[in-house]
């Protein structure tokens, strides 16, 4: 039985029940203010709790979290567990929050609200929206995050909850609301996610709530009579947003009530994807050589993993990473991973997996952060003794062995010379070079005069040295700076060192984020031959190119390629050979998790979307142009043309789509430069429309 308590509550959790005891100053004895015992109150949750359940308590209430569900005992608190505030004097037990992952909040009060026929506890906040015209003043609305949808309800006049329209940089988009905060002056911070799937992060946006009038359905005229003060049926609430730079992968945030201070937790770099280094796949590389060259390659060591799968490798390369290999070789040059684990005295799955990653994938980094770090360290120390290498402990990871940073430490036969543009010479192994690139095998065949092949390369000495060290140890790329990796890309591609190019890009995408991704955009423009490699990595880490601020700097070709490749991959997964048959499939809609889709109200028809033309023209002009641009005739004509056009018309081939959902107006790649004027604040709407037929 777990016990948790605060100044006024005790909570006793059993596998199926929760027992609450009120206003205890001594939870161990269960005594009240008069030192008399309090009877425990039993509450049946209807679920079985696990060891991962947590209990938070303070002077007013107790919150029990189990997975994505929350139970509240006592008065309803704010959702920030450290700073509960009293909302109601009435003590009550509320029903479980419906999916707490969709209803979390840092600063908003949790209240019990009526939605349809059900009662829900959701974060709410009351706000007075701005009004672009003078038809409505001091209209108060209540905001609520209901299952990831930001909804509003007028304090008087309308009882139903309606979704708040979301506008980012002038485009109406659909996003999942994770959390929001409204400051005292009405400024809003929204934590939202583009993906329709629940994720553990989102992006931060800043903006304001604004009232906008809807066009009546039964009439086309925009002439609108002034409504009665109590008539809110023709009103909508829209949240005008701009993305906060650098806050695109945010897990949580906090903000002061006055809105002057904002702090958020972010990990904007790409996720770590464990893959084999391409330059270390010697079996695959040898198969691409000619018959004569393939016979020269000596894959003389066979590594057998825990599943008895065999992988052939080069013995000279392994000896630098595995000094004790000769003492553990079996017949026919076989090394069994289970033998190494047995010698280390640790035959656990953890031990076998680390050995497989180290010997087969050349992965020499083991991350920290596990609750079992002490066990992990003891396992690594035992393995290092069995292999014959050193263990280096860093702040966030363990390093297996020493990273080779000098070519003199590469223990291999050196039978060729590489010369840089400034005359520097580097001796290296010809077989290793020919494995990595067909260029060196062909170039060596044309050299009949020299005793050893000499390759004159159009590269600096640093580029050649770093490349050779990466061949000897692929993880060497991780010890280079971002600019040093970028400097290598064109050289690796020019000399057809594509396995190393894959390795470099793999590490590159571990280092870049939305702050420095523009440097990679420049390489996409300058080196067309790199585009296929870069596009594939960007597709795996699409958030780097798709967010609003970074997409403004991204090449239009890159965004188009990511979009097209993603649709092509969906066809492959669905078993469709022709791209045009996409509309006949049950899509996963991964595209909507990359780029924001057009705004669609929840539970509406699949082809029903909100567009600016659905709202009063005068209000829309005020919102998109702002007070400093409202008198510009040129800008007003551009916006009116945009409002009256069919933004989501089918493009390229009508067979590609069965709805306007996939119209890449959401790509946000085409900028309207005429909106940018010197010494003037730019208009809000910068991105209008991109037509693939014109690309």
C-alpha positions as CSV (number, residue, x, y, z in Angstrom):
1,X,0.0,0.0,0.0
2,X,1.4,3.4,-1.0
3,X,1.0,6.3,1.3
4,X,1.1,10.0,0.2
5,X,-0.1,13.0,2.1
6,X,0.0,16.8,2.5
7,X,-0.8,19.3,5.2
8,X,-4.5,18.5,5.2
9,X,-5.0,15.2,3.4
10,X,-3.9,11.6,3.5
11,X,-4.3,9.2,0.6
12,X,-4.0,5.5,0.9
13,X,-3.8,3.6,-2.4
14,X,-4.6,-0.1,-2.7
15,X,-4.6,-2.0,-6.0
16,X,-8.3,-1.3,-6.6
17,X,-9.4,1.4,-4.1
18,X,-8.4,4.9,-3.0
19,X,-9.0,5.9,0.6
20,X,-9.0,9.6,1.5
21,X,-8.8,11.1,5.0
22,X,-9.4,14.8,5.3
23,X,-7.5,17.6,7.2
24,X,-4.8,15.5,8.8
25,X,-1.8,17.1,10.3
26,X,-0.2,13.8,11.0
27,X,-0.9,11.3,8.3
28,X,1.0,8.5,10.0
29,X,-1.4,8.4,12.9
30,X,-4.4,9.6,11.0
31,X,-5.2,12.3,13.6
32,X,-7.4,15.4,13.1
33,X,-7.2,18.9,14.6
34,X,-8.6,17.5,17.9
35,X,-6.2,14.6,17.7
36,X,-9.1,12.3,17.2
37,X,-9.1,9.7,14.4
38,X,-10.9,10.4,11.1
39,X,-12.8,7.7,9.4
40,X,-11.4,6.8,5.9
41,X,-13.7,7.5,3.0
42,X,-13.6,4.9,0.3
43,X,-13.8,5.8,-3.4
44,X,-14.0,3.2,-6.1
45,X,-12.3,4.3,-9.3
46,X,-13.4,1.4,-11.4
47,X,-9.8,0.8,-12.6
48,X,-6.7,-1.0,-11.4
49,X,-3.8,1.3,-10.6
50,X,-0.3,0.5,-11.4
51,X,3.1,1.3,-9.9
52,X,3.3,4.3,-12.3
53,X,0.4,6.1,-10.6
54,X,1.4,9.4,-8.9
55,X,-0.3,11.4,-6.1
56,X,0.0,15.1,-5.6
57,X,-1.6,16.9,-2.7
58,X,-1.8,20.3,-0.9
59,X,-4.0,22.1,1.5
60,X,-7.1,22.0,-0.7
61,X,-7.2,18.8,-2.7
62,X,-5.5,15.7,-3.8
63,X,-4.9,14.6,-7.4
64,X,-4.2,11.1,-8.4
65,X,-2.8,10.5,-11.9
66,X,-2.9,7.1,-13.6
67,X,-1.7,7.1,-17.2
68,X,-3.7,9.7,-19.0
69,X,-6.5,9.8,-16.4
70,X,-6.8,12.0,-13.4
71,X,-8.9,11.9,-10.3
72,X,-9.5,14.9,-8.1
73,X,-10.5,14.7,-4.5
74,X,-11.4,17.9,-2.6
75,X,-11.9,21.3,-4.2
76,X,-11.0,21.7,-7.8
77,X,-7.4,23.0,-8.2
78,X,-5.4,24.6,-10.9
79,X,-3.6,22.0,-12.9
80,X,-0.1,23.1,-11.7
81,X,0.2,20.7,-8.9
82,X,2.7,22.8,-6.9
83,X,0.4,25.9,-6.8
84,X,-3.1,24.8,-6.1
85,X,-5.6,27.6,-5.5
86,X,-9.1,27.4,-4.0
87,X,-11.8,27.7,-6.6
88,X,-14.8,26.5,-4.8
89,X,-15.6,26.2,-1.1
90,X,-17.6,23.0,-1.9
91,X,-15.7,19.8,-1.4
92,X,-16.5,17.2,-4.1
93,X,-15.1,14.2,-6.0
94,X,-15.2,14.8,-9.7
95,X,-15.3,12.1,-12.4
96,X,-12.0,11.2,-14.1
97,X,-10.8,13.8,-16.6
98,X,-11.4,12.5,-20.1
99,X,-7.9,12.0,-21.4
100,X,-5.7,14.2,-19.4
101,X,-3.1,14.3,-22.2
102,X,-5.6,16.4,-24.1
103,X,-6.7,18.6,-21.2
104,X,-3.5,19.6,-19.4
105,X,-3.0,23.2,-18.3
106,X,-0.3,25.1,-16.6
107,X,-2.2,28.2,-15.5
108,X,-5.9,27.8,-16.2
109,X,-8.5,26.8,-13.7
110,X,-10.1,23.4,-13.9
111,X,-13.9,23.6,-13.8
112,X,-16.8,21.2,-14.3
113,X,-18.6,22.2,-17.5
114,X,-21.6,20.9,-19.4
115,X,-20.9,19.7,-22.9
116,X,-23.8,18.1,-24.7
117,X,-25.3,15.5,-22.3
118,X,-22.1,15.0,-20.3
119,X,-20.2,16.8,-17.6
120,X,-16.4,17.3,-18.0
121,X,-13.6,18.8,-16.0
122,X,-11.6,21.0,-18.3
123,X,-9.2,23.9,-18.1
124,X,-11.1,27.2,-18.7
125,X,-10.4,30.9,-18.9
126,X,-12.6,33.9,-19.4
127,X,-11.4,36.5,-21.9
128,X,-12.7,39.6,-23.6
129,X,-11.8,39.3,-27.3
130,X,-10.7,42.2,-29.5
131,X,-13.2,43.4,-32.1
132,X,-12.0,44.9,-35.4
133,X,-15.2,46.9,-35.7
134,X,-17.4,48.7,-33.1
135,X,-20.4,46.5,-33.5
136,X,-19.5,44.5,-30.4
137,X,-17.9,45.8,-27.2
138,X,-17.0,44.0,-24.0
139,X,-18.1,40.6,-25.1
140,X,-16.9,38.0,-22.7
141,X,-16.3,34.5,-23.7
142,X,-15.3,31.4,-21.8
143,X,-12.5,29.3,-23.3
144,X,-12.0,25.6,-22.7
145,X,-9.6,23.0,-24.0
146,X,-12.0,20.1,-24.7
147,X,-10.2,16.9,-25.9
148,X,-7.6,18.9,-27.8
149,X,-10.0,21.3,-29.3
150,X,-10.0,24.9,-28.1
151,X,-13.6,25.9,-27.7
152,X,-15.5,29.0,-26.7
153,X,-18.9,29.8,-25.2
154,X,-20.3,33.3,-24.9
155,X,-21.1,34.2,-21.3
156,X,-24.6,35.1,-22.4
157,X,-26.7,34.6,-25.5
158,X,-25.4,31.1,-26.5
159,X,-25.2,27.9,-24.5
160,X,-23.4,25.7,-27.0
161,X,-19.6,25.3,-27.2
162,X,-18.0,26.2,-30.6
163,X,-14.5,25.6,-31.8
164,X,-12.2,28.6,-31.9
165,X,-10.7,29.3,-35.4
166,X,-7.0,29.2,-35.5
167,X,-5.0,31.4,-37.8
168,X,-1.2,31.3,-38.2
169,X,0.4,33.9,-40.4
170,X,-2.8,34.6,-42.2
171,X,-3.8,30.9,-42.9
172,X,-6.7,29.2,-41.2
173,X,-5.4,25.9,-39.9
174,X,-6.4,22.9,-37.8
175,X,-4.2,22.1,-34.8
176,X,-4.6,20.1,-31.7
177,X,-4.6,22.3,-28.6
178,X,-2.4,21.0,-25.8
179,X,-2.4,24.0,-23.4
180,X,-3.0,27.7,-23.5
181,X,-2.5,30.8,-21.3
182,X,-4.1,34.2,-21.4
183,X,-2.3,37.1,-19.8
184,X,-3.8,40.0,-18.0
185,X,-3.7,42.2,-21.2
186,X,-5.3,39.5,-23.3
187,X,-2.2,38.1,-25.0
188,X,-2.4,34.4,-25.6
189,X,0.2,31.7,-25.6
190,X,-1.0,28.5,-27.3
191,X,0.8,25.1,-27.1
192,X,-0.6,23.2,-30.1
193,X,0.3,20.3,-32.3
194,X,-0.1,20.0,-36.0
195,X,-0.6,16.2,-35.8
196,X,-4.1,14.8,-35.3
197,X,-2.4,12.1,-33.2
198,X,-1.7,12.8,-29.6
199,X,2.0,13.6,-29.2
200,X,4.1,14.5,-26.2
201,X,5.1,17.9,-27.6
202,X,3.8,20.8,-29.6
203,X,4.7,24.3,-30.8
204,X,4.2,27.6,-29.1
205,X,2.3,30.4,-30.8
206,X,1.5,33.9,-29.6
207,X,-1.5,35.9,-30.5
208,X,-4.8,37.4,-29.5
209,X,-8.5,36.4,-29.6
210,X,-10.6,38.5,-32.0
211,X,-14.3,38.6,-32.8
212,X,-15.3,38.2,-36.4
213,X,-18.7,38.3,-38.1
214,X,-19.9,35.4,-40.2
215,X,-21.5,35.8,-43.5
216,X,-25.2,34.7,-43.4
217,X,-25.8,31.5,-45.3
218,X,-29.0,32.6,-46.9
219,X,-27.6,35.9,-48.4
220,X,-24.5,36.7,-50.4
221,X,-24.3,40.3,-49.6
222,X,-21.7,41.4,-47.1
223,X,-23.9,44.3,-45.9
224,X,-24.7,43.4,-42.4
225,X,-27.2,45.2,-40.1
226,X,-25.9,46.0,-36.7
227,X,-27.0,43.2,-34.5
228,X,-28.7,43.4,-31.1
229,X,-26.3,43.4,-28.1
230,X,-27.6,39.9,-27.1
231,X,-27.4,38.4,-30.6
232,X,-24.2,36.3,-30.8
233,X,-25.3,33.8,-33.4
234,X,-23.5,35.5,-36.2
235,X,-20.2,35.9,-34.3
236,X,-17.1,33.7,-34.4
237,X,-14.0,33.8,-32.2
238,X,-10.7,33.5,-34.0
239,X,-7.2,33.3,-32.5
240,X,-4.7,35.2,-34.6
241,X,-1.3,33.6,-34.1
242,X,2.4,33.8,-34.9
243,X,4.8,31.1,-34.2
244,X,7.4,31.8,-31.4
245,X,10.8,31.3,-33.0
246,X,12.7,28.4,-31.5
247,X,9.6,26.9,-29.8
248,X,8.6,24.2,-32.2
249,X,9.1,21.0,-30.1
250,X,7.9,22.1,-26.7
251,X,6.8,19.7,-24.0
252,X,5.7,22.2,-21.4
253,X,5.7,26.0,-20.6
254,X,5.1,28.4,-17.8
255,X,4.2,32.1,-18.0
256,X,3.8,34.9,-15.5
257,X,0.3,36.4,-15.1
258,X,1.3,39.7,-16.7
259,X,2.7,37.8,-19.7
260,X,6.1,39.4,-19.5
261,X,8.0,36.2,-18.7
262,X,7.8,33.0,-20.6
263,X,9.8,29.8,-20.1
264,X,9.4,26.6,-22.0
265,X,11.1,23.2,-22.2
266,X,12.1,22.2,-25.7
267,X,14.1,19.6,-27.5
268,X,14.1,21.0,-31.0
269,X,16.8,18.8,-32.4
270,X,15.9,15.7,-34.3
271,X,15.1,12.5,-32.6
272,X,17.8,9.9,-32.3
273,X,17.3,7.1,-34.8
274,X,19.5,4.1,-34.3
275,X,20.8,2.9,-37.7
276,X,23.8,1.0,-39.0
277,X,26.5,3.2,-40.4
278,X,26.3,2.8,-44.2
279,X,30.1,2.9,-44.5
280,X,30.4,-0.1,-42.1
281,X,28.1,-2.4,-44.1
282,X,31.1,-4.2,-45.7
283,X,29.1,-7.1,-47.1
284,X,26.8,-4.8,-49.0
285,X,29.6,-2.6,-50.2
286,X,31.6,-5.5,-51.5
287,X,28.7,-6.8,-53.6
288,X,28.8,-3.5,-55.6
289,X,32.4,-4.0,-56.6
290,X,33.5,-5.6,-59.9
291,X,34.3,-9.3,-59.8
292,X,38.1,-8.6,-59.9
293,X,37.8,-6.1,-57.1
294,X,35.5,-8.2,-55.0
295,X,38.0,-11.0,-55.0
296,X,40.6,-8.6,-53.4
297,X,38.3,-7.7,-50.5
298,X,39.0,-9.9,-47.5
299,X,35.9,-10.2,-45.2
300,X,37.9,-12.6,-43.0
301,X,35.9,-12.3,-39.7
302,X,32.4,-13.6,-39.1
303,X,30.4,-12.1,-36.2
304,X,27.6,-14.3,-34.9
305,X,24.9,-12.5,-32.9
306,X,22.6,-13.8,-30.2
307,X,20.1,-15.1,-32.9
308,X,23.0,-16.9,-34.7
309,X,22.8,-14.5,-37.6
310,X,26.2,-14.1,-39.4
311,X,27.7,-10.8,-40.4
312,X,31.1,-10.7,-42.2
313,X,33.5,-7.9,-41.6
314,X,37.2,-6.8,-42.1
315,X,39.5,-8.2,-39.5
316,X,41.9,-5.2,-39.6
317,X,39.1,-2.8,-38.8
318,X,37.7,-4.9,-36.0
319,X,41.1,-5.3,-34.3
320,X,41.3,-1.5,-33.6
321,X,37.8,-1.7,-31.9
322,X,38.3,-5.2,-30.5
323,X,41.9,-5.8,-29.4
324,X,41.2,-9.3,-27.9
325,X,39.6,-10.7,-31.0
326,X,42.4,-13.2,-31.8
327,X,42.0,-14.9,-28.4
328,X,38.3,-15.5,-29.0
329,X,38.2,-16.6,-32.6
330,X,36.5,-19.9,-33.4
331,X,36.9,-22.0,-36.5
332,X,36.7,-20.2,-39.9
333,X,37.3,-16.8,-38.2
334,X,34.0,-16.7,-36.3
335,X,33.4,-14.5,-33.2
336,X,30.4,-15.3,-31.1
337,X,28.9,-12.4,-29.2
338,X,27.7,-14.9,-26.5
339,X,31.3,-16.0,-25.9
340,X,32.3,-12.4,-25.2
341,X,29.3,-12.0,-22.8
342,X,30.2,-15.2,-21.1
343,X,33.8,-14.1,-20.6
344,X,32.6,-10.8,-19.1
345,X,30.3,-12.8,-16.8
346,X,27.2,-11.0,-17.9
347,X,24.9,-12.9,-20.2
348,X,21.9,-10.6,-20.0
349,X,19.9,-9.3,-23.0
350,X,21.3,-5.8,-22.2
351,X,24.8,-7.0,-22.5
352,X,24.2,-8.9,-25.8
353,X,22.4,-5.9,-27.3
354,X,25.3,-3.5,-26.5
355,X,27.8,-5.9,-28.0
356,X,25.7,-6.2,-31.2
357,X,25.4,-2.5,-31.5
358,X,29.2,-2.0,-31.0
359,X,30.5,-4.8,-33.2
360,X,27.9,-4.9,-35.9
361,X,26.6,-1.3,-36.1
362,X,29.8,0.4,-35.0
363,X,27.8,2.3,-32.4
364,X,30.1,3.2,-29.6
365,X,27.8,5.5,-27.6
366,X,25.5,4.3,-24.8
367,X,23.1,6.9,-23.5
368,X,22.6,7.6,-19.8
369,X,19.3,8.6,-18.1
370,X,17.9,5.2,-17.2
371,X,16.9,4.4,-13.6
372,X,19.4,1.5,-14.0
373,X,22.5,3.6,-14.7
374,X,24.5,1.8,-12.0
375,X,23.7,-1.6,-13.5
376,X,24.5,-0.3,-17.0
377,X,27.9,1.0,-15.9
378,X,28.8,-2.3,-14.3
379,X,27.8,-4.1,-17.5
380,X,29.9,-1.8,-19.6
381,X,32.9,-2.1,-17.4
382,X,32.7,-5.9,-17.7
383,X,32.4,-5.8,-21.4
384,X,35.3,-3.4,-21.8
385,X,37.5,-5.8,-19.9
386,X,36.4,-8.7,-22.2
387,X,36.9,-6.7,-25.4
388,X,40.1,-5.0,-24.3
389,X,39.0,-1.3,-24.6
390,X,38.6,1.7,-22.3
391,X,35.3,3.1,-21.0
392,X,34.9,6.9,-21.1
393,X,32.1,8.4,-19.0
394,X,30.7,11.7,-20.2
395,X,27.9,13.9,-18.9
396,X,25.1,12.2,-20.8
397,X,26.6,9.0,-22.3
398,X,29.3,6.4,-22.0
399,X,31.9,6.1,-24.7
400,X,33.1,2.6,-25.6
401,X,36.8,2.7,-26.6
402,X,38.8,5.7,-27.7
403,X,37.9,7.7,-30.8
404,X,40.7,7.7,-33.4
405,X,41.6,11.3,-34.1
406,X,45.0,10.7,-35.7
407,X,45.7,8.7,-38.9
408,X,48.9,7.3,-37.4
409,X,46.8,5.4,-34.9
410,X,44.9,3.5,-37.7
411,X,46.6,0.1,-37.6
412,X,46.2,-1.0,-41.3
413,X,48.3,-1.6,-44.3
414,X,48.8,1.7,-46.1
415,X,49.3,1.2,-49.8
416,X,48.0,4.3,-51.6
417,X,48.5,8.1,-51.3
418,X,45.9,10.8,-51.4
419,X,47.1,14.3,-52.2
420,X,45.2,17.6,-51.3
421,X,45.2,20.8,-53.4
422,X,47.9,22.3,-51.2
423,X,50.2,19.3,-51.6
424,X,49.6,17.5,-48.3
425,X,49.9,13.7,-48.6
426,X,48.0,11.0,-46.7
427,X,48.8,7.3,-46.8
428,X,45.8,5.0,-46.5
429,X,44.5,1.5,-47.3
430,X,43.4,1.1,-50.9
431,X,40.9,-1.7,-50.2
432,X,39.0,0.5,-47.7
433,X,38.8,3.3,-50.2
434,X,37.6,1.1,-53.0
435,X,34.9,-0.3,-50.7
436,X,33.6,3.2,-50.0
437,X,33.7,4.6,-53.6
438,X,34.0,3.1,-57.1
439,X,36.0,6.3,-58.1
440,X,39.2,5.0,-56.4
441,X,39.0,1.6,-58.0
442,X,38.6,3.0,-61.5
443,X,41.3,5.7,-60.9
444,X,43.8,3.1,-59.7
445,X,43.4,1.1,-62.8
446,X,44.7,4.0,-64.9
447,X,47.9,4.3,-62.9
448,X,50.5,1.9,-64.2
449,X,53.7,4.0,-63.7
450,X,53.6,4.6,-60.0
451,X,54.5,1.8,-57.5
452,X,51.5,2.8,-55.4
453,X,48.3,4.6,-56.6
454,X,48.4,8.3,-56.0
455,X,45.1,10.2,-56.0
456,X,45.2,13.9,-56.6
457,X,41.9,15.3,-55.1
458,X,40.3,18.7,-55.3
459,X,40.0,19.0,-51.6
460,X,41.7,20.6,-48.6
461,X,43.9,18.6,-46.3
462,X,41.3,18.8,-43.5
463,X,38.6,17.4,-45.7
464,X,40.7,14.4,-46.7
465,X,41.9,13.8,-43.1
466,X,38.4,13.8,-41.7
467,X,37.1,11.6,-44.4
468,X,39.8,8.9,-43.8
469,X,39.2,9.0,-40.1
470,X,35.5,8.5,-40.6
471,X,36.2,5.5,-42.8
472,X,38.3,4.0,-40.0
473,X,35.6,4.9,-37.4
474,X,32.2,6.1,-38.7
475,X,31.2,7.6,-35.3
476,X,34.1,10.1,-35.8
477,X,31.5,12.3,-37.5
478,X,29.9,12.9,-34.1
479,X,33.0,14.6,-32.9
480,X,32.9,17.2,-35.7
481,X,31.3,20.6,-35.5
482,X,28.2,21.3,-37.6
483,X,30.2,23.6,-40.0
484,X,32.9,20.9,-40.4
485,X,30.3,18.3,-41.5
486,X,28.7,20.8,-43.9
487,X,32.1,21.4,-45.4
488,X,32.5,17.7,-46.2
489,X,29.2,17.2,-48.0
490,X,30.1,18.4,-51.4
491,X,33.5,16.6,-51.3
492,X,31.9,13.3,-50.3
493,X,29.3,13.6,-53.1
494,X,31.9,14.6,-55.7
495,X,34.0,11.5,-55.2
496,X,31.0,9.2,-54.9
497,X,31.6,8.4,-51.2
498,X,27.9,7.9,-50.7
499,X,28.1,5.5,-47.7
500,X,30.1,8.2,-45.9
501,X,27.7,10.8,-47.1
502,X,24.8,8.9,-45.5
503,X,26.8,8.7,-42.3
504,X,27.6,12.4,-42.3
505,X,23.9,13.3,-42.9
506,X,22.9,10.9,-40.2
507,X,25.0,12.8,-37.7
508,X,24.2,16.2,-39.2
509,X,20.5,15.7,-38.5
510,X,21.4,14.9,-34.9
511,X,22.9,18.3,-34.6
512,X,20.6,20.7,-36.5
513,X,17.5,22.3,-35.2
514,X,15.2,25.2,-36.3
515,X,17.9,27.7,-35.3
516,X,20.6,26.4,-37.7
517,X,18.7,24.5,-40.3
518,X,18.9,27.3,-42.8
519,X,22.6,26.3,-43.4
520,X,21.3,23.0,-44.7
521,X,18.7,24.8,-46.8
522,X,21.6,26.6,-48.5
523,X,23.3,23.3,-49.4
524,X,20.0,22.1,-50.9
525,X,20.1,25.0,-53.2
526,X,23.8,25.0,-54.1
527,X,24.4,21.3,-54.6
528,X,21.5,19.7,-56.6
529,X,23.3,16.3,-56.5
530,X,22.8,16.2,-52.7
531,X,19.0,16.8,-52.9
532,X,18.0,13.1,-52.9
533,X,20.0,12.5,-49.8
534,X,18.9,15.6,-48.0
535,X,15.2,15.2,-48.9
536,X,15.1,11.7,-47.5
537,X,16.5,12.9,-44.2
538,X,14.2,15.9,-44.1
539,X,11.3,13.5,-44.7
540,X,12.3,11.6,-41.6
541,X,12.7,14.8,-39.7
542,X,10.0,16.8,-41.4
543,X,9.4,19.2,-38.6
544,X,12.7,21.0,-39.4
545,X,11.3,22.1,-42.8
546,X,7.5,22.4,-42.1
547,X,7.2,24.8,-39.3
548,X,6.0,28.3,-40.2
549,X,9.2,30.3,-39.5
550,X,11.6,27.8,-41.0
551,X,9.4,27.0,-44.0
552,X,9.7,30.6,-45.0
553,X,13.4,30.1,-45.6
554,X,13.1,26.6,-47.0
555,X,13.6,26.1,-50.8
556,X,10.3,25.6,-52.5
557,X,11.7,22.5,-54.3
558,X,12.5,20.9,-50.9
559,X,9.0,21.3,-49.6
560,X,7.5,20.0,-52.8
561,X,9.8,17.0,-52.8
562,X,9.0,16.2,-49.1
563,X,5.3,16.5,-49.9
564,X,5.4,14.4,-53.1
565,X,7.7,11.7,-51.5
566,X,5.4,11.4,-48.5
567,X,2.4,10.8,-50.7
568,X,4.4,8.3,-52.8
569,X,5.4,6.4,-49.6
570,X,1.8,6.2,-48.6
571,X,0.9,4.6,-51.9
572,X,3.7,2.1,-51.4
573,X,2.4,1.2,-47.9
574,X,-1.1,0.8,-49.4
575,X,0.2,-1.4,-52.2
576,X,-0.7,1.0,-54.9
577,X,1.5,1.2,-58.0
578,X,0.1,4.4,-59.4
579,X,0.2,7.7,-57.6
580,X,-3.1,8.8,-59.1
581,X,-4.9,6.0,-57.2
582,X,-4.2,7.7,-53.9
583,X,-7.8,9.0,-53.5
584,X,-9.1,5.4,-53.4
585,X,-7.1,4.4,-50.2
586,X,-7.7,4.6,-46.5
587,X,-5.0,7.2,-45.8
588,X,-3.0,7.4,-42.6
589,X,-3.0,11.2,-43.3
590,X,0.6,11.5,-42.2
591,X,0.8,14.6,-44.4
592,X,-1.4,16.4,-42.0
593,X,1.2,15.8,-39.2
594,X,3.8,17.5,-41.3
595,X,2.0,20.6,-42.6
596,X,-1.0,22.2,-40.9
597,X,-4.2,21.3,-42.7
598,X,-7.0,23.9,-43.5
599,X,-9.3,24.5,-40.6
600,X,-12.1,22.1,-40.2
601,X,-14.6,22.1,-37.3
602,X,-14.6,18.8,-35.3
603,X,-17.2,16.2,-36.3
604,X,-18.0,18.1,-39.5
605,X,-18.1,16.6,-43.0
606,X,-14.7,15.6,-44.4
607,X,-14.9,18.2,-47.2
608,X,-16.1,21.0,-45.0
609,X,-13.5,23.7,-44.3
610,X,-13.6,27.2,-43.0
611,X,-12.3,29.9,-45.4
612,X,-11.8,33.6,-45.0
613,X,-14.6,34.1,-47.6
614,X,-17.0,32.7,-45.0
615,X,-16.6,35.8,-42.9
616,X,-17.4,39.4,-43.2
617,X,-15.1,41.1,-45.7
618,X,-14.6,44.2,-43.7
619,X,-13.5,42.2,-40.6
620,X,-11.2,40.0,-42.6
621,X,-9.5,43.0,-44.2
622,X,-9.0,44.5,-40.7
623,X,-7.5,41.3,-39.4
624,X,-5.1,40.5,-42.3
625,X,-3.9,44.0,-43.1
626,X,-3.8,45.5,-39.7
627,X,-4.2,49.2,-38.8
628,X,-1.0,50.2,-40.6
629,X,-1.9,48.7,-44.0
630,X,-5.7,49.1,-44.1
631,X,-5.3,52.1,-46.4
632,X,-3.0,50.4,-48.9
633,X,-5.0,50.0,-52.2
634,X,-2.5,47.4,-53.6
635,X,-2.6,45.3,-50.5
636,X,-6.4,45.5,-50.2
637,X,-6.9,44.3,-53.8
638,X,-4.5,41.4,-53.2
639,X,-6.4,40.3,-50.1
640,X,-9.8,40.7,-51.8
641,X,-8.6,38.6,-54.8
642,X,-7.4,36.0,-52.3
643,X,-10.8,36.0,-50.5
644,X,-12.8,35.6,-53.6
645,X,-10.7,32.9,-55.2
646,X,-11.1,29.2,-54.6
647,X,-8.1,28.6,-52.5
648,X,-8.5,24.8,-52.3
649,X,-9.1,24.1,-56.0
650,X,-7.7,20.7,-57.3
651,X,-4.3,21.1,-58.9
652,X,-2.0,19.1,-61.3
653,X,-4.3,16.1,-61.6
654,X,-7.8,15.9,-60.2
655,X,-7.4,12.1,-59.7
656,X,-4.8,12.7,-57.0
657,X,-7.2,14.0,-54.5
658,X,-10.8,13.5,-53.5
659,X,-11.0,16.5,-51.3
660,X,-9.3,19.9,-51.0
661,X,-7.5,18.8,-47.8
662,X,-4.3,18.0,-49.7
663,X,-4.1,21.3,-51.5
664,X,-0.6,22.4,-50.5
665,X,-1.7,25.9,-49.6
666,X,-0.5,24.7,-46.2
667,X,3.1,24.4,-47.4
668,X,3.6,28.1,-46.8
669,X,6.4,28.4,-49.3
670,X,5.3,31.3,-51.5
671,X,5.9,34.6,-49.9
672,X,4.1,37.8,-50.9
673,X,7.1,40.2,-51.1
674,X,4.9,43.2,-51.9
675,X,3.6,43.0,-48.4
676,X,7.1,43.9,-47.0
677,X,7.8,47.6,-47.2
678,X,10.7,49.5,-45.8
679,X,10.3,51.1,-42.4
680,X,6.9,49.6,-42.0
681,X,5.6,46.8,-40.0
682,X,4.8,43.9,-42.3
683,X,1.3,42.8,-42.8
684,X,0.2,39.7,-41.0
685,X,-0.6,37.7,-44.1
686,X,2.6,36.7,-45.7
687,X,1.8,33.3,-47.2
688,X,-1.1,32.9,-49.6
689,X,-1.0,30.0,-52.0
690,X,1.3,27.8,-53.9
691,X,0.3,26.0,-57.0
692,X,2.3,22.9,-57.8
693,X,1.4,23.2,-61.5
694,X,3.6,26.4,-61.6
695,X,6.6,24.9,-59.8
